[in-house]
Amino acid sequence: MHEFPLSWLLIAFTLYTCLLFFVSWLTSRKADSGSYFLGNKKSPWYIVAYGMVGTSISGVTFISVPGNVLNQNFYYMPLVLGFVLGYIVIAQVLIPLYYRMNLTSIYTYLEHRFGFFTYKTGATVFMVSRILGAAVRIFVVVLVLHTFLPEGTVPFWVVSLIFMLLIFLYTFKGGVKTIIWTDVLQTTFMLLAVGLTIYTIANQMEWSAGEMLAEVNKSVFSSWLDWDWGSSTNAIKQFIAGMFITIVMTGLDQEMMQKNLSCKNIGEAQKNIYTTSITIVVVNYFFLLLGAVLAIYVSAQLGGMEGIGLADAEGVFTKAQTDKLFPTIASQYLGLGVGLFFIIGLISASYPSAGGALTSLTTSFCIDFVGFNNRDDLSEARKKSIRQRAHGGFAVLFFVIIVILNIINNQTVIDLVYLLAAYTYGPLLGFFAFGLLTNLKVKDKFIPYVAIASPILCYILDFLGNKYLNFGFGFSLLIINGILTFLGMYLFREKGKFVKDKF
């Protein structure tokens, strides 16, 4: 075991940040609103596809998925396989819709299909989801970075301020055009961190690649399928949920689709989606493989989780402790090189994720709430000023939420914030499903109440299922949320009135 040198942490952080700003400078020269919102529709599809792999794996995933193998084996893989089916739906249904309507904000569809209130509700749901979800992800990463600093030397709020200021600065001008190219850095360094860690452990354990896979396959961590129907990790529930998670959190998410809409045409956007769908399966498998390798290494070389201070004497460990598995081993037991790549991988899994959230929130605010596309009274200079102020405002909001989460410092509260973000995606699923699968009109002014009621009912169902039936919905709760929203819209349909074109 060794202490991670603070000087090397600062050097790695500085060098990576300088590289990021260099890419930002290259991509933001001669930038305008077209660059910020849609990259002037000139983004190469293969660059977008490669970068989206890293975007799909946030800093939280980077830390949590490997450690989660200790509790849930490879039960995450059916969920990942479900992603592929979701990507196919996006490529065949949503991408053609968005390009045919020439959308900048995908929620504009809801205005055309249903009306003003549904449109504003959809955009608001996205903003709440993205603000809460991104804030928690950023908080977890800043918290890990702060633990690498000597205790008491730098206040948490200072680290948070510096982190958010850097994210604000490198995305301020180029927007989505910059994000697409910095995503390439994110994916590359993240994969290097995972690959180097696996290689180093295999080398220390004197394994060949085949021997390593054999050890993983015969370990207690290698099971892919959980057939317990009451479990939240049941394979069937995981697969179906994986499909809907992808449809909602990629296909109905402004941040993710903004990058797809920056491709030259429908064909290239679809190539991007299909390529991403296959690559994401391979990358997630390697994250789980890393988790199994880490677990075997800790058990064989370090006396198990209790040997590294991440479990009690009875060998019991919580999710909060398993989340520390990868950071602890990479930074303290595998040498300086692995530690540095872990830090860079963590930073690279967080910078563009936060930057993408800032950009997509600014886009949604400008298009969906200020109405850039419909405002002839706003000059380009005025639009630029509004966009930049919104960008700065969201950066400040993220900073405030992160500091509050640290002050509360309660894992239950943090989990609740993250859970709220997940719940709010359900109404978006219901909105778009109702619009695409029916030709019914709705009483538009009542739809905001549906969007509030559906997540509340979902929470009640999940609570009752766990308490009285020992049944966990897990990720499939998103589907229930969408169905309840769909039924609520049907309840408030305008009887006898239909739309001729569902767009």
N, C-alpha and C positions, 0 to 999 in steps of 0.2 A: 504493500500500500504506500502511496506517496501523495503529498499535497500538490495540488495544481498551482503552478506559479502564476501569480497575479499579472506579472509583466507580460507573460505569453498570452494570457487572456486578452489583455489590452491591445497587444500587437495584432492578434488574430482578428479581433473586433474592428480595429482601425483599418487594417488592410482590406478586409471584406467590404467594409462600408465605403472605402475609397473606390473599390472596383465597382460597387453598385452605383455610386454617383457618376463614375465615368460612363457606364452604360446609359444612365439617365441623361447625361449631357449629350451623348451621341444620338439618342432617340428623340430628344425634345427640341432639337434645333429646328427652327421654323415651324414650331408646333402651333396649332390653332384648335378651335373647338372640334373640328373633324378628327384631329389627332387624339384629343383628350377623350372624346366619347366613343369613337369607333375606329381609331387608328387609321383614318382615311380609307378604310376598307382595303388595305393593301397587305395585311398580315399573312405571311406564308403559313399554310395550314399545318405543315409538319412542325414548324416552330411552336405554333399554338398547341398542337397535340402533345409535344414533349413537355412544354411548360405546364400544361394542365395536370399532368401526373403529380408534379410537386404541389400544385395548388390544391388538389384533392386531399393531400396529406399535410395537415396543418402541424404546427409545433406540438399541439396536444397529442395528435396521432403519433407523431415522431417519438414522443416520450411514452405514451400509454400502451400502444399496441404490443410492443415487445414484452413488456412486463405483464400484460394481461394474459399471456400464455400460461403463466403460473396458475391462474384460477380457472381459465376457460379453454385450455388446450388450443386447438386450431379451429374452434367453433366459429371463428370470425369468417372463415373462408366461404361457407355457403352464402353469407351476406355479400361477400365480394363477387361471387359468381352471379348473384342476382343483379349486381351492377350492370353486367353485360346486357341483359335483357332490357334494363332501363335505358341504356345508351342507344339501343336499337330503336326504341320508341321515340327518343329525342330526335334521332337522325331522320326517321321516317315521318313523324307527325309534327313535331314542334319546329324544327329548323325550317322546313318548307313554309310553315305558317308565318314565322317571323320575317323571312326574306320576302315572301309574297306581299306582306303588309309594309315592308321597308321600315321596320321599327328601330328606334334607338333605345327606348325603354320598352321592355316586353310587356309591361303592365298596361300600356296604351291599348292593347288588345281588349282588355276588360271594359274600357270605355266604349269602344266600337260595338262590343257584343251585348253589354248589359246597361251601361250608363255611368253617370258621374259618381254615384256613391260606391258602387262596386269597384270602380277604378281606383278611387282614392283609398278605399279600404285595402285593396290588394297591395297598393304601393306602400301603405302604412304598415301592413303586416310584414312586408319584406324589410322595411327599414328597422322595425322593432327586432325582428329576427336577427338581422345582420349586426345591428349595434350590440345586442346582448351576447350573441354567439362570438363575435369577433373580440369583444371586450374581455370575455373570459379566456379565450385562447391567448390573447396578448398578455393578460395578467399571469397566466401559468408560465409563459416563457420568461417574462421579466422576473418573476419570482425565482426561477431556476438560475438565471443570470446573476441575480442579486446574491444567491447563496454562494457563488464562486468568489465573491469579494470578502475580504477579511471583515469579520463581524464588527459593526459599529463604525466602519470607516466612511461609507457612503449611504445616506438615507435612501430608502426605497423610492420615495417620490422623485428624487433626483435621477435615479436610473430610469424610472418611467418617463420622466420629462425628456431626457436625452433620446430615449428610444422613439417616442412619438414625434419629437421634433425632426429626427432624421427621416422617419417614414414620410412625414408631411413634406419635407424639402425635396426628396427625390421623386415624389409623384406629383408635385405641385403644378408642374408645367406640362409634362408629357402625357399624363393620365394613362389610359389603357394602352397606348402605344409603348410607353415605358414599361408598364406592368408585364406585357407579353414577353419582352426580351429579358427582364429581370427574373421572370419565371424560369427561364432557361438556367440561370445561375442557381436558383433555388433547387430545381430538380437535380442538377449535376452534383452539387455539394452534399445534398441530402443522401443521394445514392452512394457517393464516395464514403460518407460516414458509416453507412450501414455495411457496405462491402468491406471496408478496411477493418471494422470491428469483427466481422465474421472471420475474415482471413487471419487476423491476429490471434483470436481464440483457437481456431483450428491449428495454427502453428504451435501455440503453447501446449495444446492437447496432443500434438503429433498426429493429427488426422490428415488424411487425404480428403479430397472432396467427396469421394464415394463413402469413405469411412465415416465422415461427418454426417452424411445423410442417413447412413445405416444406424448410427447412434441415436439420431433424432427419431427415426421411425420406430425403434424399439423402446423408446422412452415413454414415460407416462403422459407426455405432453402432445403426442402425435395424433390423437383422435380428431377427425374432422367433423363428425356427425353426432349431434346430440338428439336422440329420438324421444326424450322426455317431453311429452306434449305440454306439461305444466311449466316447463322451463322457458325463460325468456330467450335462451339460446337454441331452442329447438330448430333443427335444420330446415324444416319446411317453412316455419315462420321467418327464419333468417333470410332464406332465398327470396320469398315474396316481398319481405320488407326491403331487401337490398334493391330490388327493382324499383319500388316506389320512392325510396330514399334518393336514388339517382334522378328519377324523373323530377322530383320536387327540388332537391338541393343542387341540382345542376340545370335541368331543363327549365325550371320555373324560378331560377335565381338570377337576378340581374347581373351580379358579379361574374358568374360563370358564363352566362350567355353573351355578355358584352364582348367577351374575347372571341366567341364563335362568330358573332355578327361582324367582327372586324375582318373576317376572311373575304376574299374577292367575290365569291358566289356560293350558291347553295351546294354545289358539288364539292368544293374544297372544304366547306364547313362540315359536310357529312364525312369526308375522308378523315378529318380531324377527330370526329366523334368515334368512328369505328376504330381508329388507331389507338385512341385513348382507352377504349373499352378493353382491349386486349392487354395493353401495357399495364394498366392499373391492377389487373389480376396478378401479373408476374411480380410487380413491385410489392404488393401487399403480402404475397407469399414469402418474399424475402424478409419482410418485417417480422412475420411470424416465425420464420426460420431463425432469425436473429434472436427472438425471444426464447425459443427452445434451446439454442446453443448457449445463451447467457445462463439459463436455468441449470443446464447440465454442468457448465463450467463452475458456477457458484457452488453447486452441490459437491462436485468432485475436488475442487481446489481450495474453497474458502469456507467450508463448513456450513453451507446452506445460507438461507436468508438471515438466520439469527447470527451467523458468523460475520456478517457485514452490517449488523445492527438494524436490519429491516424486518425483524420478526421478534416475537417474544420467546420465552423459554420453551413454550409448548409448540413452537413452529407455526403459530398463527400470524397471518399478515393481511392487512387491509389493501384496498385498491390504492390508497394514498401511498402505501409503502411499495407496492409493485411498480407504481409510476416512477419511483426513484431507482429502480434496478438498472436501467440503461445508463442514466447519468452517473450513478455511483461507480459502476464497473468501468465505464469508458474514461472517466476522469481520474480515477484513483488506482486502477489495477492493471491497465493495459499499456501504460507508457504515455509519454508526452504527445507523440504523433496522433494516436487515436483520440486522446483528449482534445487536442486542437481541432481535429476534424469533427468531433462530436459538437464542440462549441459552434464551429462554422456551420455545420449541418443544422443545428438548432436555430441559429440566427437566420439562415437561409430559408428555413421552413416557416419563419415568422415574418420577416420583412415584407415579402411580396403578398403574403396572406393579409396582413394588416393594410398594406398599400392598396390591394385590390378592394378591400372593404371600403376604404376611404373614397376611392374612385367611383365605385358603383353607387354608394350612398349619395355622393355629390351629383352623379348623373341622374339618379332617381329624383332627387330634390329639384334639380333644374328642369327636368322634362315633365315630371308628374305633378309637381306642386307649383313651380313658377310658370311652367308652360312655355318653355323656350320655343317649341315647334309651332306655337300658335300666337306668338306675341310679335306683331309688327312694330309695336311701339318701343321695343328694346333694341338699341343699337348694339353692334358687336362688342364695342368697348364696355357697354353696360352689362352685357351678358357675361363677358370675361370677368368683370368685377364681382358679379353675383356668384359666379362659379368658384372663384378663388376664395371669397369669404365663406361660402358653404364648405369648401374643402378644409379651411382652417377651423371652422366651427365644429365639424365632426371630429377633427384631431383633438381639439380641446375636450370635447365630450368623452372621447375614449380615455383620455388622461384622467379626467375626473372619476369615471367609473372604476378604472384600475386602482386608483388611490383609495376609493371607498371600499372596494373589495379587500384590499390589504388591511385597512383599518378594522373592518369586520372580522377578517381572518377566521372565518367559520366555514368549514368545508361543506356543511349542510346548506348554507346560504348560497355558496358558489355553485353547488350542484343544482340548486333551485333555479338560479339565473340561467344556467345552461339548459335546464329542462324547459324553462319558459320559452327559450329561443327555439327549441325543437318543436314544442307544441304549436307555435305560431305558424309553422309551415303547412299544417294541415288544411287551413282554409284556402290557401293558394291551390292546393291539389283539388279541393272541391270546386273552386271557381272555374278553373280551366277544364276540368273533367265535365262539368255541367255545360260549359260553353261549347265544347267540341263534340260531346256525345248526344246532345239534345238540340232541338230548334225552338225551345221554349223561351218566352220572355219572362222576366221576373219583376217583382215590385222593388225596384232598385233601392228605395230609401230604407227598406227593412234589412238589407243584406249586411250592413255593419253589425247588427244585433246577432245575426247568425254566426258571423266570424268570432264574436266574443263568446257565444254560448257553446259552440262546438268544442273548443279546448277545455272549457270548464267541465262539460259532460265527460270528456275523455279522462280527465283527472279523476273524477268520481268513479268511473268504471274501472280504472286501473287500481285505485285504492281498494274498492270492494272485491275485485278479483283476487288481489294478493291476500287480503285479510280473511276472506271467507271460503274461497275456492282453491287457494294455493296455486293460482294461475297468473303468470306474469305475461303481459302483452309484449313487453320489450319494444323493439323498433317497430313492430306491427301496429303500435298505437297510432302512428302517423296515418295508416290506412283507415283506421276507425275514425280518426279526426276528419279525414277527407270525405268519408261516407256520410258522416253526420252533417257536414257542411252541404254536401250534395242534396241530402234529404231536406235540409232547412231551406235551400233554394227552391226545391220542388214545392215545398209547403207554401212559399210566397210567390209562386208562379202567377202570371196573368192568364187566367183561364180563357181559352179560345184565341189567344194571340201567339203568333209564331214569327220567327225571323226567316227571311227568304235565303239569306246567305250567312253561314256561320263563320265566314272568313277562313 
